Amino acid sequence: MKKPVILFKSVLYLILCWLSSFVITMFFQTFYDMLGIIMCFAFGLCSVGACICLYGDFTLKQGRKMSVYDERHTKEDNSRFGLVIGAVPTAINYIFVLVLYLSSFEIIKFDFYPYYKTLTLYFVPLTYLFAPNKVEVINDVTMSVSVHAWELSPLALIVITVLPLVFLVTCWLGFRIGYKHIDVKERIIYGRK
């Protein structure tokens, strides 16, 4: 098995997650304006759920393939390789989080929060719970404007810091289930036997 190829696919799956979240959150602002916080949970569940499904399926299949390959050829135990796969999208997201922190503490004089929301579109509905756009009137037009990075609350920064761990946990769990040939359906229905 070529591990670098799998890691490159992990980056491609992050792009796929972004695209699926783009489709999901396309109408988020409209529904948020009408129904408020309920839409944050609904769209957040769908958007992050799409990422979990995409990465879960990808790592499950990779785990099964690697398990078969290891049993036949190498006799190695690569059951923890899911953490490495999950570290790729997690690290990419933490680069965005780091730049957001630098912007939030005004170490860099650039408001990165609107760009952060664009780059991590899959987390936008959940970050709206703690840092929604503010309404401003500009030239007699009411507009929804993003809060500035330095206006983010400590709770919003904590949530933004924790959210990328979704990728790490999903990849680790999906890969482990595939690698160990665990039948989840059977475990749920019949329990551990």
C-alpha positions as YAML, in Angstrom:
chain: A
units: angstrom
residues:
- id: 1
  name: MET
  ca: [0.00, 0.00, 0.00]
- id: 2
  name: LYS
  ca: [1.31, 3.45, -0.88]
- id: 3
  name: LYS
  ca: [0.76, 5.56, 2.20]
- id: 4
  name: PRO
  ca: [1.71, 8.90, 0.55]
- id: 5
  name: VAL
  ca: [-1.04, 8.35, -2.03]
- id: 6
  name: ILE
  ca: [-3.57, 7.77, 0.75]
- id: 7
  name: LEU
  ca: [-2.43, 10.97, 2.48]
- id: 8
  name: PHE
  ca: [-2.79, 12.90, -0.78]
- id: 9
  name: LYS
  ca: [-6.30, 11.48, -1.16]
- id: 10
  name: SER
  ca: [-7.01, 12.76, 2.35]
- id: 11
  name: VAL
  ca: [-6.27, 16.30, 1.12]
- id: 12
  name: LEU
  ca: [-8.57, 15.75, -1.86]
- id: 13
  name: TYR
  ca: [-11.31, 14.56, 0.48]
- id: 14
  name: LEU
  ca: [-10.96, 17.80, 2.45]
- id: 15
  name: ILE
  ca: [-11.63, 19.69, -0.77]
- id: 16
  name: LEU
  ca: [-14.61, 17.41, -1.39]
- id: 17
  name: CYS
  ca: [-15.87, 18.18, 2.14]
- id: 18
  name: TRP
  ca: [-15.57, 21.88, 1.39]
- id: 19
  name: LEU
  ca: [-17.55, 21.48, -1.84]
- id: 20
  name: SER
  ca: [-20.29, 19.43, -0.17]
- id: 21
  name: SER
  ca: [-20.51, 22.01, 2.61]
- id: 22
  name: PHE
  ca: [-20.71, 24.76, 0.04]
- id: 23
  name: VAL
  ca: [-23.84, 23.14, -1.38]
- id: 24
  name: ILE
  ca: [-25.27, 22.55, 2.10]
- id: 25
  name: THR
  ca: [-24.58, 26.05, 3.45]
- id: 26
  name: MET
  ca: [-25.51, 27.91, 0.27]
- id: 27
  name: PHE
  ca: [-28.85, 28.90, 1.79]
- id: 28
  name: PHE
  ca: [-27.72, 28.99, 5.42]
- id: 29
  name: GLN
  ca: [-27.76, 32.79, 5.79]
- id: 30
  name: THR
  ca: [-31.30, 33.06, 4.43]
- id: 31
  name: PHE
  ca: [-32.66, 30.40, 6.77]
- id: 32
  name: TYR
  ca: [-30.59, 31.78, 9.67]
- id: 33
  name: ASP
  ca: [-32.18, 35.21, 9.19]
- id: 34
  name: MET
  ca: [-35.66, 33.62, 9.24]
- id: 35
  name: LEU
  ca: [-35.29, 30.95, 11.95]
- id: 36
  name: GLY
  ca: [-32.14, 31.88, 13.86]
- id: 37
  name: ILE
  ca: [-30.21, 29.56, 16.11]
- id: 38
  name: ILE
  ca: [-32.17, 26.43, 15.13]
- id: 39
  name: MET
  ca: [-30.65, 26.68, 11.66]
- id: 40
  name: CYS
  ca: [-27.13, 26.77, 13.14]
- id: 41
  name: PHE
  ca: [-27.74, 23.34, 14.63]
- id: 42
  name: ALA
  ca: [-29.53, 21.97, 11.56]
- id: 43
  name: PHE
  ca: [-27.03, 23.19, 8.98]
- id: 44
  name: GLY
  ca: [-24.10, 22.50, 11.31]
- id: 45
  name: LEU
  ca: [-25.21, 18.91, 11.78]
- id: 46
  name: CYS
  ca: [-25.63, 18.45, 8.02]
- id: 47
  name: SER
  ca: [-22.37, 20.15, 7.09]
- id: 48
  name: VAL
  ca: [-20.15, 18.43, 9.67]
- id: 49
  name: GLY
  ca: [-22.14, 15.22, 9.15]
- id: 50
  name: ALA
  ca: [-21.27, 15.30, 5.44]
- id: 51
  name: CYS
  ca: [-17.57, 15.57, 6.35]
- id: 52
  name: ILE
  ca: [-17.89, 12.70, 8.82]
- id: 53
  name: CYS
  ca: [-19.64, 10.54, 6.21]
- id: 54
  name: LEU
  ca: [-17.11, 11.31, 3.48]
- id: 55
  name: TYR
  ca: [-14.04, 10.74, 5.65]
- id: 56
  name: GLY
  ca: [-15.62, 7.82, 7.48]
- id: 57
  name: ASP
  ca: [-16.34, 5.99, 4.24]
- id: 58
  name: PHE
  ca: [-12.91, 6.82, 2.81]
- id: 59
  name: THR
  ca: [-10.99, 5.63, 5.88]
- id: 60
  name: LEU
  ca: [-13.18, 2.56, 6.34]
- id: 61
  name: LYS
  ca: [-12.34, 1.39, 2.82]
- id: 62
  name: GLN
  ca: [-8.66, 2.27, 3.21]
- id: 63
  name: GLY
  ca: [-8.55, 0.36, 6.50]
- id: 64
  name: ARG
  ca: [-10.02, -2.75, 4.91]
- id: 65
  name: LYS
  ca: [-7.60, -2.57, 1.98]
- id: 66
  name: MET
  ca: [-4.59, -2.07, 4.23]
- id: 67
  name: SER
  ca: [-5.66, -4.87, 6.54]
- id: 68
  name: VAL
  ca: [-5.87, -7.33, 3.65]
- id: 69
  name: TYR
  ca: [-2.54, -6.11, 2.27]
- id: 70
  name: ASP
  ca: [-0.84, -6.40, 5.68]
- id: 71
  name: GLU
  ca: [-2.23, -9.90, 6.26]
- id: 72
  name: ARG
  ca: [-1.02, -11.13, 2.87]
- id: 73
  name: HIS
  ca: [2.27, -9.32, 2.44]
- id: 74
  name: THR
  ca: [3.84, -7.46, 5.37]
- id: 75
  name: LYS
  ca: [2.40, -8.92, 8.59]
- id: 76
  name: GLU
  ca: [2.58, -5.38, 10.06]
- id: 77
  name: ASP
  ca: [-0.02, -3.78, 12.29]
- id: 78
  name: ASN
  ca: [-1.03, -0.49, 10.67]
- id: 79
  name: SER
  ca: [-4.25, -0.11, 12.67]
- id: 80
  name: ARG
  ca: [-3.16, 3.36, 13.88]
- id: 81
  name: PHE
  ca: [-2.59, 4.73, 10.38]
- id: 82
  name: GLY
  ca: [-6.06, 6.30, 10.57]
- id: 83
  name: LEU
  ca: [-4.59, 8.87, 12.96]
- id: 84
  name: VAL
  ca: [-2.06, 9.84, 10.29]
- id: 85
  name: ILE
  ca: [-4.80, 10.13, 7.67]
- id: 86
  name: GLY
  ca: [-6.85, 12.27, 10.06]
- id: 87
  name: ALA
  ca: [-3.84, 14.40, 10.94]
- id: 88
  name: VAL
  ca: [-3.72, 15.74, 7.38]
- id: 89
  name: PRO
  ca: [-7.08, 17.62, 7.33]
- id: 90
  name: THR
  ca: [-6.71, 18.43, 11.02]
- id: 91
  name: ALA
  ca: [-3.29, 20.04, 10.47]
- id: 92
  name: ILE
  ca: [-4.57, 22.02, 7.49]
- id: 93
  name: ASN
  ca: [-7.46, 23.34, 9.58]
- id: 94
  name: TYR
  ca: [-5.14, 24.17, 12.47]
- id: 95
  name: ILE
  ca: [-3.05, 26.32, 10.14]
- id: 96
  name: PHE
  ca: [-6.21, 28.36, 9.54]
- id: 97
  name: VAL
  ca: [-6.92, 28.41, 13.29]
- id: 98
  name: LEU
  ca: [-3.39, 29.63, 14.02]
- id: 99
  name: VAL
  ca: [-3.68, 32.49, 11.54]
- id: 100
  name: LEU
  ca: [-7.09, 33.32, 13.03]
- id: 101
  name: TYR
  ca: [-5.55, 33.47, 16.52]
- id: 102
  name: LEU
  ca: [-2.79, 35.76, 15.25]
- id: 103
  name: SER
  ca: [-5.46, 37.98, 13.73]
- id: 104
  name: SER
  ca: [-7.67, 37.76, 16.80]
- id: 105
  name: PHE
  ca: [-4.90, 38.93, 19.12]
- id: 106
  name: GLU
  ca: [-3.94, 41.57, 16.55]
- id: 107
  name: ILE
  ca: [-0.44, 40.18, 16.13]
- id: 108
  name: ILE
  ca: [-1.07, 40.47, 12.43]
- id: 109
  name: LYS
  ca: [-3.05, 43.54, 11.39]
- id: 110
  name: PHE
  ca: [-5.41, 41.67, 9.13]
- id: 111
  name: ASP
  ca: [-8.97, 40.51, 9.74]
- id: 112
  name: PHE
  ca: [-8.69, 36.83, 8.87]
- id: 113
  name: TYR
  ca: [-12.10, 35.73, 10.21]
- id: 114
  name: PRO
  ca: [-14.04, 36.18, 6.93]
- id: 115
  name: TYR
  ca: [-11.35, 34.17, 5.14]
- id: 116
  name: TYR
  ca: [-11.37, 31.57, 7.90]
- id: 117
  name: LYS
  ca: [-15.11, 31.11, 7.41]
- id: 118
  name: THR
  ca: [-14.60, 30.69, 3.68]
- id: 119
  name: LEU
  ca: [-11.73, 28.21, 4.05]
- id: 120
  name: THR
  ca: [-13.57, 26.15, 6.69]
- id: 121
  name: LEU
  ca: [-17.05, 26.37, 5.25]
- id: 122
  name: TYR
  ca: [-18.00, 23.05, 6.86]
- id: 123
  name: PHE
  ca: [-17.78, 24.66, 10.33]
- id: 124
  name: VAL
  ca: [-19.56, 27.95, 9.54]
- id: 125
  name: PRO
  ca: [-23.02, 27.07, 10.90]
- id: 126
  name: LEU
  ca: [-21.52, 25.92, 14.20]
- id: 127
  name: THR
  ca: [-19.28, 28.98, 14.53]
- id: 128
  name: TYR
  ca: [-22.38, 31.14, 13.98]
- id: 129
  name: LEU
  ca: [-23.62, 29.94, 17.35]
- id: 130
  name: PHE
  ca: [-20.84, 31.92, 19.02]
- id: 131
  name: ALA
  ca: [-19.88, 34.52, 16.42]
- id: 132
  name: PRO
  ca: [-22.81, 35.40, 14.15]
- id: 133
  name: ASN
  ca: [-22.64, 38.19, 11.60]
- id: 134
  name: LYS
  ca: [-23.73, 41.59, 12.78]
- id: 135
  name: VAL
  ca: [-26.28, 43.74, 11.02]
- id: 136
  name: GLU
  ca: [-25.08, 47.14, 9.81]
- id: 137
  name: VAL
  ca: [-26.66, 49.85, 7.72]
- id: 138
  name: ILE
  ca: [-24.31, 51.00, 4.98]
- id: 139
  name: ASN
  ca: [-25.56, 53.68, 2.55]
- id: 140
  name: ASP
  ca: [-29.16, 53.09, 3.68]
- id: 141
  name: VAL
  ca: [-28.82, 49.37, 2.95]
- id: 142
  name: THR
  ca: [-29.09, 46.82, 5.76]
- id: 143
  name: MET
  ca: [-26.26, 44.30, 5.40]
- id: 144
  name: SER
  ca: [-25.06, 41.26, 7.27]
- id: 145
  name: VAL
  ca: [-21.39, 41.87, 8.02]
- id: 146
  name: SER
  ca: [-18.91, 39.42, 9.55]
- id: 147
  name: VAL
  ca: [-17.60, 40.23, 13.00]
- id: 148
  name: HIS
  ca: [-13.92, 41.05, 13.15]
- id: 149
  name: ALA
  ca: [-11.40, 38.49, 14.35]
- id: 150
  name: TRP
  ca: [-10.52, 40.63, 17.36]
- id: 151
  name: GLU
  ca: [-14.20, 40.70, 18.38]
- id: 152
  name: LEU
  ca: [-14.42, 36.90, 18.76]
- id: 153
  name: SER
  ca: [-15.27, 35.78, 22.27]
- id: 154
  name: PRO
  ca: [-13.04, 33.31, 24.15]
- id: 155
  name: LEU
  ca: [-15.83, 30.71, 23.83]
- id: 156
  name: ALA
  ca: [-15.91, 31.18, 20.03]
- id: 157
  name: LEU
  ca: [-12.13, 30.69, 19.89]
- id: 158
  name: ILE
  ca: [-12.39, 27.53, 21.98]
- id: 159
  name: VAL
  ca: [-15.09, 26.09, 19.68]
- id: 160
  name: ILE
  ca: [-13.04, 27.04, 16.61]
- id: 161
  name: THR
  ca: [-10.02, 25.31, 18.17]
- id: 162
  name: VAL
  ca: [-11.88, 22.08, 18.98]
- id: 163
  name: LEU
  ca: [-13.85, 21.62, 15.73]
- id: 164
  name: PRO
  ca: [-10.95, 20.33, 13.54]
- id: 165
  name: LEU
  ca: [-10.58, 17.35, 15.87]
- id: 166
  name: VAL
  ca: [-13.70, 15.96, 14.16]
- id: 167
  name: PHE
  ca: [-11.47, 14.89, 11.26]
- id: 168
  name: LEU
  ca: [-8.93, 13.18, 13.51]
- id: 169
  name: VAL
  ca: [-11.53, 11.22, 15.46]
- id: 170
  name: THR
  ca: [-13.52, 10.27, 12.35]
- id: 171
  name: CYS
  ca: [-10.47, 9.04, 10.44]
- id: 172
  name: TRP
  ca: [-9.08, 7.12, 13.39]
- id: 173
  name: LEU
  ca: [-12.39, 5.43, 14.11]
- id: 174
  name: GLY
  ca: [-13.27, 4.69, 10.46]
- id: 175
  name: PHE
  ca: [-9.85, 3.27, 9.69]
- id: 176
  name: ARG
  ca: [-9.79, 1.15, 12.84]
- id: 177
  name: ILE
  ca: [-13.24, -0.29, 12.12]
- id: 178
  name: GLY
  ca: [-12.17, -1.17, 8.58]
- id: 179
  name: TYR
  ca: [-8.76, -2.49, 9.59]
- id: 180
  name: LYS
  ca: [-10.13, -4.74, 12.35]
- id: 181
  name: HIS
  ca: [-13.06, -5.88, 10.15]
- id: 182
  name: ILE
  ca: [-15.60, -4.81, 12.77]
- id: 183
  name: ASP
  ca: [-19.20, -5.26, 11.67]
- id: 184
  name: VAL
  ca: [-20.80, -2.18, 13.23]
- id: 185
  name: LYS
  ca: [-24.33, -3.19, 12.24]
- id: 186
  name: GLU
  ca: [-23.94, -6.55, 13.98]
- id: 187
  name: ARG
  ca: [-22.42, -4.94, 17.07]
- id: 188
  name: ILE
  ca: [-25.32, -2.50, 17.34]
- id: 189
  name: ILE
  ca: [-28.00, -5.15, 16.85]
- id: 190
  name: TYR
  ca: [-26.51, -8.07, 18.77]
- id: 191
  name: GLY
  ca: [-23.97, -6.40, 21.04]
- id: 192
  name: ARG
  ca: [-20.48, -7.75, 21.72]
- id: 193
  name: LYS
  ca: [-20.30, -11.50, 21.22]
...
